[in-house]
Amino acid sequence: NEFVETVGNNALEVLRNEPAAQKGDLNRINQLVNEYVLPYVNLEKTTRLAAGRYWRQASPEQQKALVEAFKGTLIRTYSGALSKVDEISSLEILPFRGDANADDVVVRSSLSQRNGPAVGVDYRLEKTPEGWKIYDLNVEGIWLIQNYRNQFAQQINQNGIDGLIDALNRQNQ
């Protein structure tokens, strides 16, 4: 819980104090997300789980390119969620349910915002040699990996793994 609270509050604080972010400059918000959120995300695991069975069919070069392409998608996803942050936005960590000694946990939170109801955000984390890392995110009942797994499978079936990488890169421009 403390890990998510610290990372989340640090990101909110940076966004609140950044004039360009307050004006809705998505390029600047993307930079801040890349700097203050993504270091705590296990990008390879997130991508591997989203790709599902197709991950094993990809060459090491394709796997690396897919992680990099999906990173851009994740930055846009987080930035979209954080683009509405203002001075009254706050992150409330909800009581922890589960085994506190587990190496894979879900931390639940609620993000309050000025123009709308609080948004439920859950984080799946795993303990790694480098510390806790986020690898999945649930916003209002939709898990990120499951959502992308369906899209990835459809794209791979139509255009192969390289087609998926190209599609992700086009969306990130």
C-alpha positions, 0 to 999 in steps of 0.5 A: 500500500505504501509503495502505491501511495508514494508513487501515486502521490509523487506523480500527482504532486509533480502534475499539480506543480507543472504549469504545462500539465495544468494547461493540458499539454499532453506531451509534457504529461507524457514526459512526466508519466515516463519519468515518474510512473513508468520506472515502477512498471514492469513493462516486459511482464505487462506486454508479455501477459497482454500478448498472451500465447503469441509472446512465445511465437515472437522473436527476441527482436520482436519481443523487444520492439513490442515492449517498446511500442506498448510502452508508448500505449501505456504512457498515453493510457496513464497520461489520459487518466492523469490529464484531469489532475488538479489541485484537489485531486487526491489518491486514497489507498483503500484497506489492503485485502490479502496476504501482506507477505505475498509476492503478488498483490492487488492494491486498491485505491480511489482517485478523486477529481473535481469534475466527476465521481471518484474513480476506482483504480486497482494495481497488481504488483509483484515483488522483484529483486528491484523492489515492487513493480506494477504490472497491471491496472484496473480502472473501474472494473476493466483490467488493462492486460485483459483489455489489450489481450483481446485487441492484440490477438485480433491484430496478430491474427490479421497482420502478425506480430509485426503488424501489431508493433506497427499498429501500436507505433502508429497510434503513439505518433 
